[in-house]
Amino acid sequence: MSAPDRRALLDPAHGKLSIRRQRALLGVARFGVYRPRQPANDNDLATMRLLENHLSLITDRTHGTQVLRHFTADIAGNSRVSR
């Protein structure tokens, strides 16, 4: 059974089992219950699309790390990416 299906089985109004116990029995993570999922904003979606396009062109394993570092430096600035 998938995680969304198990989450749908949780019943906050259940008289005998607390949400904590229901989560334990169903194997549902705590963050999936108490906080509603936030939809991705347009900036995040655009960044993910750019990363996907960039990384799909990579054929060498080590080249991906270098490309990703330069790509994020262009977006965030060099001070946040340097190590």
CNS distance restraints for C-alpha pairs under 8 A (distance, minus, plus):
assign (resid   1 and name CA) (resid   5 and name CA) 6.36 0.50 0.50
assign (resid   1 and name CA) (resid   6 and name CA) 6.73 0.50 0.50
assign (resid   2 and name CA) (resid   6 and name CA) 6.35 0.50 0.50
assign (resid   3 and name CA) (resid   7 and name CA) 6.06 0.50 0.50
assign (resid   3 and name CA) (resid  28 and name CA) 6.83 0.50 0.50
assign (resid   4 and name CA) (resid   8 and name CA) 6.17 0.50 0.50
assign (resid   5 and name CA) (resid   9 and name CA) 6.66 0.50 0.50
assign (resid   6 and name CA) (resid  10 and name CA) 7.11 0.50 0.50
assign (resid   6 and name CA) (resid  26 and name CA) 6.24 0.50 0.50
assign (resid   6 and name CA) (resid  27 and name CA) 7.90 0.50 0.50
assign (resid   6 and name CA) (resid  28 and name CA) 6.88 0.50 0.50
assign (resid   7 and name CA) (resid  28 and name CA) 6.59 0.50 0.50
assign (resid   7 and name CA) (resid  32 and name CA) 7.52 0.50 0.50
assign (resid   7 and name CA) (resid  33 and name CA) 7.06 0.50 0.50
assign (resid  10 and name CA) (resid  19 and name CA) 7.08 0.50 0.50
assign (resid  10 and name CA) (resid  22 and name CA) 6.46 0.50 0.50
assign (resid  10 and name CA) (resid  23 and name CA) 7.36 0.50 0.50
assign (resid  11 and name CA) (resid  19 and name CA) 7.24 0.50 0.50
assign (resid  12 and name CA) (resid  18 and name CA) 7.37 0.50 0.50
assign (resid  12 and name CA) (resid  19 and name CA) 6.07 0.50 0.50
assign (resid  14 and name CA) (resid  18 and name CA) 7.07 0.50 0.50
assign (resid  17 and name CA) (resid  21 and name CA) 6.03 0.50 0.50
assign (resid  17 and name CA) (resid  22 and name CA) 6.28 0.50 0.50
assign (resid  18 and name CA) (resid  22 and name CA) 6.22 0.50 0.50
assign (resid  19 and name CA) (resid  23 and name CA) 5.98 0.50 0.50
assign (resid  20 and name CA) (resid  24 and name CA) 6.33 0.50 0.50
assign (resid  21 and name CA) (resid  25 and name CA) 6.20 0.50 0.50
assign (resid  22 and name CA) (resid  26 and name CA) 6.06 0.50 0.50
assign (resid  23 and name CA) (resid  27 and name CA) 5.65 0.50 0.50
assign (resid  23 and name CA) (resid  28 and name CA) 4.95 0.50 0.50
assign (resid  23 and name CA) (resid  29 and name CA) 6.99 0.50 0.50
assign (resid  23 and name CA) (resid  30 and name CA) 7.34 0.50 0.50
assign (resid  24 and name CA) (resid  28 and name CA) 6.67 0.50 0.50
assign (resid  28 and name CA) (resid  32 and name CA) 7.03 0.50 0.50
assign (resid  28 and name CA) (resid  33 and name CA) 7.69 0.50 0.50
assign (resid  29 and name CA) (resid  33 and name CA) 7.09 0.50 0.50
assign (resid  30 and name CA) (resid  34 and name CA) 6.61 0.50 0.50
assign (resid  31 and name CA) (resid  35 and name CA) 5.98 0.50 0.50
assign (resid  32 and name CA) (resid  36 and name CA) 7.31 0.50 0.50
assign (resid  32 and name CA) (resid  37 and name CA) 7.77 0.50 0.50
assign (resid  40 and name CA) (resid  44 and name CA) 6.11 0.50 0.50
assign (resid  40 and name CA) (resid  45 and name CA) 6.49 0.50 0.50
assign (resid  41 and name CA) (resid  45 and name CA) 6.37 0.50 0.50
assign (resid  42 and name CA) (resid  46 and name CA) 6.09 0.50 0.50
assign (resid  43 and name CA) (resid  47 and name CA) 6.17 0.50 0.50
assign (resid  44 and name CA) (resid  48 and name CA) 6.11 0.50 0.50
assign (resid  45 and name CA) (resid  49 and name CA) 6.15 0.50 0.50
assign (resid  46 and name CA) (resid  50 and name CA) 6.26 0.50 0.50
assign (resid  47 and name CA) (resid  51 and name CA) 6.17 0.50 0.50
assign (resid  48 and name CA) (resid  52 and name CA) 6.08 0.50 0.50
assign (resid  49 and name CA) (resid  53 and name CA) 6.20 0.50 0.50
assign (resid  50 and name CA) (resid  54 and name CA) 6.09 0.50 0.50
assign (resid  51 and name CA) (resid  55 and name CA) 5.90 0.50 0.50
assign (resid  51 and name CA) (resid  68 and name CA) 7.83 0.50 0.50
assign (resid  52 and name CA) (resid  56 and name CA) 5.86 0.50 0.50
assign (resid  53 and name CA) (resid  57 and name CA) 6.79 0.50 0.50
assign (resid  54 and name CA) (resid  58 and name CA) 7.26 0.50 0.50
assign (resid  54 and name CA) (resid  67 and name CA) 7.90 0.50 0.50
assign (resid  55 and name CA) (resid  64 and name CA) 6.53 0.50 0.50
assign (resid  55 and name CA) (resid  67 and name CA) 7.96 0.50 0.50
assign (resid  55 and name CA) (resid  68 and name CA) 7.78 0.50 0.50
assign (resid  58 and name CA) (resid  63 and name CA) 6.87 0.50 0.50
assign (resid  58 and name CA) (resid  64 and name CA) 6.12 0.50 0.50
assign (resid  59 and name CA) (resid  63 and name CA) 7.71 0.50 0.50
assign (resid  60 and name CA) (resid  64 and name CA) 6.89 0.50 0.50
assign (resid  61 and name CA) (resid  65 and name CA) 7.78 0.50 0.50
assign (resid  62 and name CA) (resid  66 and name CA) 7.05 0.50 0.50
assign (resid  63 and name CA) (resid  67 and name CA) 6.19 0.50 0.50
assign (resid  64 and name CA) (resid  68 and name CA) 5.98 0.50 0.50
assign (resid  65 and name CA) (resid  69 and name CA) 6.10 0.50 0.50
assign (resid  66 and name CA) (resid  70 and name CA) 6.31 0.50 0.50
assign (resid  67 and name CA) (resid  71 and name CA) 5.93 0.50 0.50
assign (resid  68 and name CA) (resid  72 and name CA) 6.04 0.50 0.50
assign (resid  69 and name CA) (resid  73 and name CA) 6.08 0.50 0.50
assign (resid  69 and name CA) (resid  81 and name CA) 6.90 0.50 0.50
assign (resid  70 and name CA) (resid  74 and name CA) 6.28 0.50 0.50
assign (resid  71 and name CA) (resid  75 and name CA) 6.62 0.50 0.50
assign (resid  72 and name CA) (resid  76 and name CA) 5.80 0.50 0.50
assign (resid  72 and name CA) (resid  77 and name CA) 7.48 0.50 0.50
assign (resid  72 and name CA) (resid  81 and name CA) 6.99 0.50 0.50
assign (resid  73 and name CA) (resid  77 and name CA) 4.74 0.50 0.50
assign (resid  73 and name CA) (resid  78 and name CA) 4.85 0.50 0.50
assign (resid  73 and name CA) (resid  79 and name CA) 7.96 0.50 0.50
assign (resid  73 and name CA) (resid  80 and name CA) 7.43 0.50 0.50
assign (resid  73 and name CA) (resid  81 and name CA) 5.82 0.50 0.50
assign (resid  74 and name CA) (resid  78 and name CA) 7.31 0.50 0.50
assign (resid  76 and name CA) (resid  80 and name CA) 6.40 0.50 0.50
assign (resid  76 and name CA) (resid  81 and name CA) 7.39 0.50 0.50
assign (resid  77 and name CA) (resid  81 and name CA) 7.11 0.50 0.50
assign (resid  78 and name CA) (resid  82 and name CA) 6.00 0.50 0.50
